[in-house]
Amino acid sequence: MDAQAQESFREFVANRSSALLKTAVLLSGGDRHAGED
């Protein structure tokens, strides 16, 4: 992964972290701690 791709990914995660966490919690059966892992 080149530097530009890494920066793009970091920006994506920073902008979407709330939605990504909600999705992870749903996928882990509603367990927030498992979703954070």
C-alpha positions as CSV (number, residue, x, y, z in Angstrom):
1,M,0.0,0.0,0.0
2,D,1.5,3.3,-1.0
3,A,1.5,6.5,1.1
4,Q,-1.4,8.1,-0.8
5,A,-3.6,5.0,-0.3
6,Q,-2.7,4.9,3.4
7,E,-3.7,8.5,3.8
8,S,-6.9,8.0,1.9
9,F,-7.8,5.0,4.2
10,R,-7.0,7.1,7.3
11,E,-9.3,9.9,6.1
12,F,-12.0,7.4,5.3
13,V,-11.8,5.8,8.8
14,A,-11.7,9.2,10.5
15,N,-14.8,10.4,8.6
16,R,-16.7,7.1,9.0
17,S,-15.6,5.8,12.4
18,S,-19.0,6.2,14.0
19,A,-20.8,4.3,11.3
20,L,-18.1,1.7,11.2
21,L,-18.4,1.1,14.9
22,K,-22.2,0.8,14.7
23,T,-21.8,-1.8,11.9
24,A,-19.2,-3.7,13.9
25,V,-21.5,-3.7,17.0
26,L,-24.4,-5.1,14.9
27,L,-22.1,-7.7,13.3
28,S,-20.9,-8.8,16.7
29,G,-24.5,-9.5,18.0
30,G,-24.9,-6.1,19.8
31,D,-21.8,-6.5,22.0
32,R,-20.1,-3.1,21.9
33,H,-16.8,-4.4,23.4
34,A,-16.6,-7.1,20.8
35,G,-17.4,-4.6,18.1
36,E,-14.6,-2.3,19.2
37,D,-12.1,-5.2,19.0
